[in-house]
Amino acid sequence: MTPFQTVLSAVCLPGRKDPMTGLGAIFRPQLAPERLRSVARIADEAGLEELWLWEDCFREGGISTAAAALAWTERVKVGIGLLPVPLRNVAITAMEAASLHRMFPGRPILALGHGVQDWMGQVGARAESPVTLLREHLVALRALLGGETVTTEGRYVKLDDVALDWPPAEPVPVIAGVTGPRSLRLAGEAADGTLLTASTSTEGVRKARQLIEEGRDAAGRTGDEPHQVVVYLLTATGPDGPARLKAELEAEGDGAVPGLGVAGDAGTVAKAVQRLADAGADTVVLQPTGDEPDPEGFVRFAAEEVRPLVP
């Protein structure tokens, strides 16, 4: 099994080698950074496979929180979903990613994306062509993390004889967090995996898979390792779970989209996870509502109650 396959488990779909669906949970940045320590430690103790963090403007930094979570734990994988590429020079992204992978081999998972364009505009980093920027960033980043010396003169990414002194000791995946058709094809062309938001329905996962494969075909990457797809699933538990789920979906403008999110007990959540897996998700990450009253309990629920019910 390759390092990438150990990072993200795969479902039993054509071309997959591991029959298990990966499961994770999210620490949302609506929580204060100092709350992360207790959530991360419980995730580790409870046996959760993956704990995902967000770099939302202007709340918490992705690399800093991931490094802390990795240092506080022993085994749980820590994902950042996602790092907005307009905010970073690709050399900095590569240096930080390589450092995490060398200090915590096999445990960091980094996804990169366009970022929310309004936020990028607020900080003067909005790109005229987000797709071009992401393409250039992904290509250069994968090369740098692969130990290559890179010289390139792109529209946005410009490097002159740049190489990492301390590249990762093993190959590591680069994941694209994207939504639109052009960006999904780009993920297939230039990334090793794709992260989909909680606004993605089961049919949306199927369509994303098709677009990703079109990109892989166009880039001649059909012989590469299987492309891994991670999907967030908005999840609410407890007696007020249905009301909290409905309120968040409406607040995000997704209230009219059928089949998004899940509210209920472990069995109900596990069935929703399986539907996404059947549609093509390799890993499903449970996303609590922004007003989740018990983040530590949510992580324990995912690890101890939902995980045993997900094949």
Contacts in CASP RR format, 6 or more apart in sequence:
PFRMAT RR
TARGET T0000
AUTHOR 0000-0000-0000
METHOD contacts of the structure
MODEL  1
MTPFQTVLSAVCLPGRKDPMTGLGAIFRPQLAPERLRSVARIADEAGLEE
LWLWEDCFREGGISTAAAALAWTERVKVGIGLLPVPLRNVAITAMEAASL
HRMFPGRPILALGHGVQDWMGQVGARAESPVTLLREHLVALRALLGGETV
TTEGRYVKLDDVALDWPPAEPVPVIAGVTGPRSLRLAGEAADGTLLTAST
STEGVRKARQLIEEGRDAAGRTGDEPHQVVVYLLTATGPDGPARLKAELE
AEGDGAVPGLGVAGDAGTVAKAVQRLADAGADTVVLQPTGDEPDPEGFVR
FAAEEVRPLVP
1 17 0 8 1.000
1 18 0 8 1.000
2 171 0 8 1.000
2 225 0 8 1.000
3 106 0 8 1.000
3 170 0 8 1.000
3 171 0 8 1.000
3 172 0 8 1.000
3 173 0 8 1.000
4 171 0 8 1.000
4 172 0 8 1.000
4 173 0 8 1.000
4 192 0 8 1.000
4 225 0 8 1.000
4 228 0 8 1.000
5 17 0 8 1.000
5 18 0 8 1.000
5 225 0 8 1.000
5 226 0 8 1.000
6 106 0 8 1.000
7 77 0 8 1.000
7 106 0 8 1.000
7 109 0 8 1.000
7 172 0 8 1.000
7 173 0 8 1.000
7 228 0 8 1.000
8 22 0 8 1.000
8 109 0 8 1.000
8 173 0 8 1.000
8 193 0 8 1.000
8 228 0 8 1.000
8 230 0 8 1.000
8 282 0 8 1.000
8 283 0 8 1.000
9 18 0 8 1.000
9 20 0 8 1.000
9 21 0 8 1.000
9 22 0 8 1.000
9 49 0 8 1.000
9 282 0 8 1.000
9 283 0 8 1.000
10 16 0 8 1.000
10 17 0 8 1.000
10 18 0 8 1.000
10 19 0 8 1.000
10 20 0 8 1.000
10 226 0 8 1.000
10 228 0 8 1.000
10 282 0 8 1.000
11 19 0 8 1.000
11 20 0 8 1.000
11 21 0 8 1.000
11 277 0 8 1.000
11 278 0 8 1.000
11 280 0 8 1.000
11 281 0 8 1.000
11 282 0 8 1.000
12 19 0 8 1.000
13 280 0 8 1.000
15 226 0 8 1.000
16 226 0 8 1.000
16 282 0 8 1.000
17 226 0 8 1.000
19 311 0 8 1.000
20 311 0 8 1.000
21 273 0 8 1.000
21 274 0 8 1.000
21 277 0 8 1.000
21 281 0 8 1.000
21 282 0 8 1.000
21 283 0 8 1.000
21 284 0 8 1.000
21 310 0 8 1.000
21 311 0 8 1.000
22 49 0 8 1.000
22 50 0 8 1.000
22 282 0 8 1.000
22 283 0 8 1.000
22 284 0 8 1.000
22 310 0 8 1.000
23 48 0 8 1.000
23 49 0 8 1.000
23 50 0 8 1.000
23 273 0 8 1.000
23 283 0 8 1.000
23 284 0 8 1.000
23 285 0 8 1.000
23 286 0 8 1.000
23 302 0 8 1.000
23 306 0 8 1.000
23 307 0 8 1.000
23 310 0 8 1.000
24 48 0 8 1.000
24 49 0 8 1.000
24 50 0 8 1.000
24 51 0 8 1.000
24 52 0 8 1.000
24 283 0 8 1.000
24 284 0 8 1.000
24 285 0 8 1.000
24 286 0 8 1.000
24 302 0 8 1.000
25 43 0 8 1.000
25 48 0 8 1.000
25 50 0 8 1.000
25 51 0 8 1.000
25 52 0 8 1.000
25 285 0 8 1.000
25 286 0 8 1.000
25 287 0 8 1.000
25 288 0 8 1.000
25 298 0 8 1.000
25 299 0 8 1.000
25 302 0 8 1.000
25 303 0 8 1.000
26 51 0 8 1.000
26 52 0 8 1.000
26 53 0 8 1.000
26 54 0 8 1.000
26 232 0 8 1.000
26 285 0 8 1.000
26 286 0 8 1.000
26 287 0 8 1.000
26 288 0 8 1.000
27 35 0 8 1.000
27 36 0 8 1.000
27 39 0 8 1.000
27 40 0 8 1.000
27 51 0 8 1.000
27 52 0 8 1.000
27 53 0 8 1.000
27 65 0 8 1.000
27 69 0 8 1.000
27 295 0 8 1.000
27 299 0 8 1.000
28 54 0 8 1.000
28 287 0 8 1.000
28 288 0 8 1.000
28 290 0 8 1.000
28 292 0 8 1.000
28 295 0 8 1.000
29 53 0 8 1.000
29 54 0 8 1.000
29 55 0 8 1.000
29 56 0 8 1.000
29 59 0 8 1.000
29 60 0 8 1.000
30 59 0 8 1.000
30 290 0 8 1.000
30 291 0 8 1.000
31 39 0 8 1.000
31 295 0 8 1.000
33 60 0 8 1.000
33 65 0 8 1.000
35 295 0 8 1.000
36 53 0 8 1.000
36 65 0 8 1.000
36 68 0 8 1.000
36 69 0 8 1.000
36 72 0 8 1.000
37 68 0 8 1.000
37 72 0 8 1.000
38 296 0 8 1.000
39 51 0 8 1.000
39 295 0 8 1.000
39 296 0 8 1.000
39 299 0 8 1.000
40 51 0 8 1.000
40 68 0 8 1.000
40 69 0 8 1.000
40 72 0 8 1.000
40 73 0 8 1.000
40 76 0 8 1.000
40 78 0 8 1.000
41 72 0 8 1.000
41 73 0 8 1.000
42 296 0 8 1.000
42 297 0 8 1.000
42 299 0 8 1.000
42 300 0 8 1.000
43 51 0 8 1.000
43 73 0 8 1.000
43 76 0 8 1.000
43 299 0 8 1.000
43 303 0 8 1.000
44 72 0 8 1.000
44 73 0 8 1.000
44 74 0 8 1.000
44 75 0 8 1.000
44 76 0 8 1.000
46 299 0 8 1.000
46 300 0 8 1.000
46 303 0 8 1.000
46 304 0 8 1.000
47 75 0 8 1.000
47 76 0 8 1.000
47 303 0 8 1.000
47 307 0 8 1.000
48 76 0 8 1.000
48 299 0 8 1.000
48 302 0 8 1.000
48 303 0 8 1.000
48 307 0 8 1.000
49 76 0 8 1.000
49 77 0 8 1.000
49 303 0 8 1.000
49 307 0 8 1.000
50 76 0 8 1.000
50 77 0 8 1.000
50 78 0 8 1.000
50 79 0 8 1.000
50 109 0 8 1.000
50 283 0 8 1.000
50 285 0 8 1.000
51 69 0 8 1.000
51 73 0 8 1.000
51 76 0 8 1.000
51 77 0 8 1.000
51 78 0 8 1.000
51 79 0 8 1.000
51 299 0 8 1.000
52 78 0 8 1.000
52 79 0 8 1.000
52 80 0 8 1.000
52 81 0 8 1.000
52 109 0 8 1.000
52 232 0 8 1.000
52 285 0 8 1.000
53 60 0 8 1.000
53 62 0 8 1.000
53 65 0 8 1.000
53 66 0 8 1.000
53 69 0 8 1.000
53 78 0 8 1.000
53 79 0 8 1.000
53 80 0 8 1.000
53 81 0 8 1.000
54 60 0 8 1.000
54 62 0 8 1.000
54 80 0 8 1.000
54 81 0 8 1.000
54 82 0 8 1.000
55 61 0 8 1.000
55 62 0 8 1.000
55 80 0 8 1.000
55 81 0 8 1.000
55 82 0 8 1.000
55 83 0 8 1.000
55 84 0 8 1.000
57 84 0 8 1.000
57 116 0 8 1.000
57 119 0 8 1.000
57 122 0 8 1.000
57 123 0 8 1.000
58 119 0 8 1.000
62 80 0 8 1.000
62 83 0 8 1.000
63 80 0 8 1.000
63 83 0 8 1.000
63 96 0 8 1.000
63 100 0 8 1.000
65 80 0 8 1.000
66 78 0 8 1.000
66 79 0 8 1.000
66 80 0 8 1.000
66 100 0 8 1.000
66 108 0 8 1.000
66 110 0 8 1.000
67 100 0 8 1.000
67 103 0 8 1.000
69 76 0 8 1.000
69 78 0 8 1.000
70 78 0 8 1.000
70 100 0 8 1.000
70 103 0 8 1.000
70 104 0 8 1.000
70 107 0 8 1.000
70 108 0 8 1.000
71 104 0 8 1.000
75 107 0 8 1.000
76 107 0 8 1.000
77 106 0 8 1.000
77 107 0 8 1.000
77 108 0 8 1.000
77 109 0 8 1.000
78 104 0 8 1.000
78 107 0 8 1.000
78 108 0 8 1.000
78 109 0 8 1.000
79 108 0 8 1.000
79 109 0 8 1.000
79 110 0 8 1.000
79 111 0 8 1.000
80 108 0 8 1.000
80 109 0 8 1.000
80 110 0 8 1.000
80 111 0 8 1.000
81 110 0 8 1.000
81 111 0 8 1.000
81 177 0 8 1.000
81 195 0 8 1.000
82 111 0 8 1.000
82 112 0 8 1.000
82 113 0 8 1.000
82 115 0 8 1.000
82 175 0 8 1.000
82 177 0 8 1.000
82 195 0 8 1.000
83 93 0 8 1.000
83 110 0 8 1.000
83 111 0 8 1.000
83 112 0 8 1.000
83 113 0 8 1.000
84 112 0 8 1.000
84 113 0 8 1.000
84 114 0 8 1.000
84 115 0 8 1.000
84 116 0 8 1.000
84 119 0 8 1.000
84 120 0 8 1.000
84 125 0 8 1.000
85 93 0 8 1.000
85 112 0 8 1.000
85 113 0 8 1.000
85 114 0 8 1.000
85 115 0 8 1.000
85 133 0 8 1.000
85 134 0 8 1.000
85 137 0 8 1.000
86 114 0 8 1.000
86 115 0 8 1.000
86 120 0 8 1.000
86 125 0 8 1.000
86 126 0 8 1.000
86 127 0 8 1.000
86 130 0 8 1.000
86 133 0 8 1.000
87 120 0 8 1.000
87 123 0 8 1.000
87 125 0 8 1.000
90 136 0 8 1.000
90 137 0 8 1.000
90 140 0 8 1.000
90 141 0 8 1.000
90 144 0 8 1.000
90 157 0 8 1.000
90 159 0 8 1.000
91 144 0 8 1.000
91 159 0 8 1.000
91 162 0 8 1.000
93 112 0 8 1.000
93 137 0 8 1.000
93 141 0 8 1.000
94 140 0 8 1.000
94 141 0 8 1.000
94 144 0 8 1.000
94 145 0 8 1.000
94 164 0 8 1.000
95 164 0 8 1.000
97 108 0 8 1.000
97 110 0 8 1.000
97 141 0 8 1.000
97 145 0 8 1.000
97 168 0 8 1.000
97 172 0 8 1.000
98 144 0 8 1.000
98 145 0 8 1.000
98 164 0 8 1.000
98 166 0 8 1.000
98 167 0 8 1.000
98 168 0 8 1.000
99 166 0 8 1.000
100 108 0 8 1.000
100 110 0 8 1.000
101 108 0 8 1.000
101 145 0 8 1.000
101 168 0 8 1.000
101 169 0 8 1.000
101 170 0 8 1.000
101 172 0 8 1.000
102 166 0 8 1.000
102 168 0 8 1.000
102 169 0 8 1.000
105 168 0 8 1.000
105 169 0 8 1.000
105 170 0 8 1.000
106 170 0 8 1.000
106 172 0 8 1.000
108 172 0 8 1.000
109 173 0 8 1.000
109 175 0 8 1.000
110 174 0 8 1.000
110 175 0 8 1.000
111 175 0 8 1.000
111 176 0 8 1.000
111 177 0 8 1.000
111 195 0 8 1.000
111 230 0 8 1.000
112 134 0 8 1.000
112 137 0 8 1.000
112 138 0 8 1.000
112 141 0 8 1.000
112 174 0 8 1.000
112 175 0 8 1.000
112 176 0 8 1.000
112 177 0 8 1.000
113 134 0 8 1.000
113 176 0 8 1.000
113 177 0 8 1.000
113 178 0 8 1.000
114 120 0 8 1.000
114 127 0 8 1.000
114 130 0 8 1.000
114 131 0 8 1.000
114 133 0 8 1.000
114 134 0 8 1.000
114 178 0 8 1.000
114 183 0 8 1.000
115 130 0 8 1.000
117 126 0 8 1.000
117 130 0 8 1.000
120 126 0 8 1.000
120 127 0 8 1.000
127 133 0 8 1.000
127 156 0 8 1.000
129 155 0 8 1.000
130 183 0 8 1.000
131 182 0 8 1.000
131 183 0 8 1.000
131 186 0 8 1.000
132 155 0 8 1.000
132 156 0 8 1.000
133 155 0 8 1.000
133 156 0 8 1.000
133 157 0 8 1.000
134 176 0 8 1.000
134 178 0 8 1.000
134 183 0 8 1.000
134 186 0 8 1.000
135 186 0 8 1.000
135 189 0 8 1.000
135 190 0 8 1.000
136 152 0 8 1.000
136 154 0 8 1.000
136 155 0 8 1.000
136 156 0 8 1.000
136 157 0 8 1.000
137 156 0 8 1.000
137 157 0 8 1.000
138 174 0 8 1.000
138 176 0 8 1.000
138 186 0 8 1.000
138 190 0 8 1.000
138 191 0 8 1.000
139 152 0 8 1.000
139 157 0 8 1.000
139 190 0 8 1.000
140 150 0 8 1.000
140 152 0 8 1.000
140 157 0 8 1.000
140 159 0 8 1.000
141 174 0 8 1.000
142 174 0 8 1.000
142 190 0 8 1.000
142 191 0 8 1.000
142 192 0 8 1.000
143 150 0 8 1.000
144 150 0 8 1.000
144 162 0 8 1.000
144 163 0 8 1.000
144 164 0 8 1.000
144 167 0 8 1.000
145 164 0 8 1.000
145 167 0 8 1.000
145 168 0 8 1.000
145 172 0 8 1.000
145 174 0 8 1.000
146 167 0 8 1.000
146 168 0 8 1.000
146 171 0 8 1.000
147 163 0 8 1.000
147 164 0 8 1.000
147 167 0 8 1.000
148 163 0 8 1.000
149 161 0 8 1.000
149 162 0 8 1.000
149 163 0 8 1.000
150 159 0 8 1.000
150 161 0 8 1.000
150 162 0 8 1.000
150 163 0 8 1.000
151 159 0 8 1.000
151 160 0 8 1.000
151 161 0 8 1.000
151 162 0 8 1.000
152 158 0 8 1.000
152 159 0 8 1.000
173 192 0 8 1.000
173 193 0 8 1.000
173 228 0 8 1.000
174 191 0 8 1.000
174 192 0 8 1.000
174 193 0 8 1.000
175 191 0 8 1.000
175 192 0 8 1.000
175 193 0 8 1.000
175 194 0 8 1.000
175 195 0 8 1.000
175 228 0 8 1.000
175 230 0 8 1.000
176 183 0 8 1.000
176 186 0 8 1.000
176 187 0 8 1.000
176 188 0 8 1.000
176 190 0 8 1.000
176 191 0 8 1.000
176 193 0 8 1.000
176 194 0 8 1.000
176 195 0 8 1.000
177 183 0 8 1.000
177 187 0 8 1.000
177 194 0 8 1.000
177 195 0 8 1.000
177 196 0 8 1.000
178 184 0 8 1.000
178 186 0 8 1.000
178 187 0 8 1.000
178 194 0 8 1.000
178 195 0 8 1.000
179 196 0 8 1.000
179 197 0 8 1.000
179 199 0 8 1.000
179 200 0 8 1.000
181 211 0 8 1.000
184 194 0 8 1.000
184 208 0 8 1.000
184 211 0 8 1.000
184 212 0 8 1.000
185 211 0 8 1.000
185 212 0 8 1.000
185 214 0 8 1.000
185 215 0 8 1.000
185 218 0 8 1.000
186 215 0 8 1.000
187 193 0 8 1.000
187 194 0 8 1.000
187 212 0 8 1.000
187 215 0 8 1.000
187 227 0 8 1.000
188 194 0 8 1.000
188 212 0 8 1.000
188 213 0 8 1.000
188 214 0 8 1.000
188 215 0 8 1.000
188 216 0 8 1.000
188 219 0 8 1.000
188 221 0 8 1.000
188 227 0 8 1.000
189 215 0 8 1.000
189 216 0 8 1.000
189 218 0 8 1.000
189 219 0 8 1.000
189 221 0 8 1.000
190 219 0 8 1.000
191 227 0 8 1.000
192 224 0 8 1.000
192 225 0 8 1.000
192 227 0 8 1.000
192 228 0 8 1.000
193 212 0 8 1.000
193 227 0 8 1.000
193 228 0 8 1.000
193 229 0 8 1.000
193 230 0 8 1.000
194 208 0 8 1.000
194 212 0 8 1.000
194 227 0 8 1.000
194 228 0 8 1.000
194 229 0 8 1.000
194 230 0 8 1.000
195 230 0 8 1.000
195 231 0 8 1.000
195 232 0 8 1.000
196 204 0 8 1.000
196 205 0 8 1.000
196 208 0 8 1.000
196 229 0 8 1.000
196 230 0 8 1.000
196 231 0 8 1.000
196 232 0 8 1.000
196 281 0 8 1.000
197 232 0 8 1.000
198 231 0 8 1.000
198 232 0 8 1.000
198 233 0 8 1.000
198 234 0 8 1.000
198 260 0 8 1.000
198 261 0 8 1.000
198 287 0 8 1.000
199 252 0 8 1.000
199 254 0 8 1.000
199 257 0 8 1.000
199 260 0 8 1.000
200 208 0 8 1.000
200 231 0 8 1.000
200 232 0 8 1.000
201 257 0 8 1.000
201 258 0 8 1.000
201 259 0 8 1.000
201 260 0 8 1.000
202 259 0 8 1.000
202 275 0 8 1.000
202 276 0 8 1.000
202 278 0 8 1.000
202 279 0 8 1.000
203 279 0 8 1.000
204 279 0 8 1.000
205 229 0 8 1.000
205 231 0 8 1.000
205 276 0 8 1.000
205 279 0 8 1.000
205 280 0 8 1.000
205 281 0 8 1.000
206 279 0 8 1.000
206 280 0 8 1.000
208 229 0 8 1.000
209 229 0 8 1.000
209 279 0 8 1.000
209 280 0 8 1.000
212 227 0 8 1.000
212 229 0 8 1.000
213 227 0 8 1.000
215 221 0 8 1.000
216 222 0 8 1.000
216 224 0 8 1.000
216 227 0 8 1.000
228 282 0 8 1.000
228 283 0 8 1.000
229 280 0 8 1.000
229 281 0 8 1.000
229 282 0 8 1.000
229 283 0 8 1.000
230 281 0 8 1.000
230 282 0 8 1.000
230 283 0 8 1.000
230 284 0 8 1.000
230 285 0 8 1.000
231 276 0 8 1.000
231 281 0 8 1.000
231 283 0 8 1.000
231 284 0 8 1.000
231 285 0 8 1.000
232 284 0 8 1.000
232 285 0 8 1.000
232 286 0 8 1.000
232 287 0 8 1.000
233 261 0 8 1.000
233 262 0 8 1.000
233 269 0 8 1.000
233 272 0 8 1.000
233 273 0 8 1.000
233 276 0 8 1.000
233 284 0 8 1.000
233 285 0 8 1.000
233 286 0 8 1.000
233 287 0 8 1.000
234 245 0 8 1.000
234 248 0 8 1.000
234 249 0 8 1.000
234 260 0 8 1.000
234 261 0 8 1.000
234 262 0 8 1.000
234 287 0 8 1.000
234 289 0 8 1.000
235 245 0 8 1.000
235 261 0 8 1.000
235 262 0 8 1.000
235 263 0 8 1.000
235 269 0 8 1.000
235 272 0 8 1.000
235 286 0 8 1.000
235 287 0 8 1.000
235 288 0 8 1.000
235 289 0 8 1.000
235 298 0 8 1.000
236 242 0 8 1.000
236 244 0 8 1.000
236 245 0 8 1.000
236 248 0 8 1.000
236 262 0 8 1.000
236 263 0 8 1.000
236 264 0 8 1.000
236 288 0 8 1.000
236 289 0 8 1.000
236 292 0 8 1.000
237 263 0 8 1.000
237 264 0 8 1.000
237 265 0 8 1.000
237 269 0 8 1.000
237 298 0 8 1.000
237 301 0 8 1.000
238 264 0 8 1.000
241 263 0 8 1.000
241 264 0 8 1.000
241 289 0 8 1.000
242 263 0 8 1.000
242 264 0 8 1.000
244 263 0 8 1.000
244 289 0 8 1.000
244 291 0 8 1.000
244 292 0 8 1.000
245 261 0 8 1.000
245 262 0 8 1.000
245 263 0 8 1.000
245 289 0 8 1.000
246 255 0 8 1.000
247 289 0 8 1.000
248 289 0 8 1.000
248 290 0 8 1.000
248 291 0 8 1.000
249 255 0 8 1.000
249 257 0 8 1.000
249 260 0 8 1.000
249 261 0 8 1.000
254 260 0 8 1.000
261 272 0 8 1.000
262 268 0 8 1.000
262 269 0 8 1.000
262 272 0 8 1.000
265 305 0 8 1.000
266 301 0 8 1.000
266 305 0 8 1.000
266 306 0 8 1.000
266 309 0 8 1.000
267 306 0 8 1.000
267 309 0 8 1.000
269 286 0 8 1.000
269 306 0 8 1.000
270 306 0 8 1.000
270 309 0 8 1.000
270 310 0 8 1.000
273 284 0 8 1.000
273 286 0 8 1.000
273 306 0 8 1.000
273 310 0 8 1.000
274 310 0 8 1.000
274 311 0 8 1.000
276 284 0 8 1.000
277 284 0 8 1.000
277 310 0 8 1.000
284 310 0 8 1.000
286 298 0 8 1.000
286 302 0 8 1.000
286 306 0 8 1.000
288 295 0 8 1.000
288 298 0 8 1.000
292 298 0 8 1.000
END
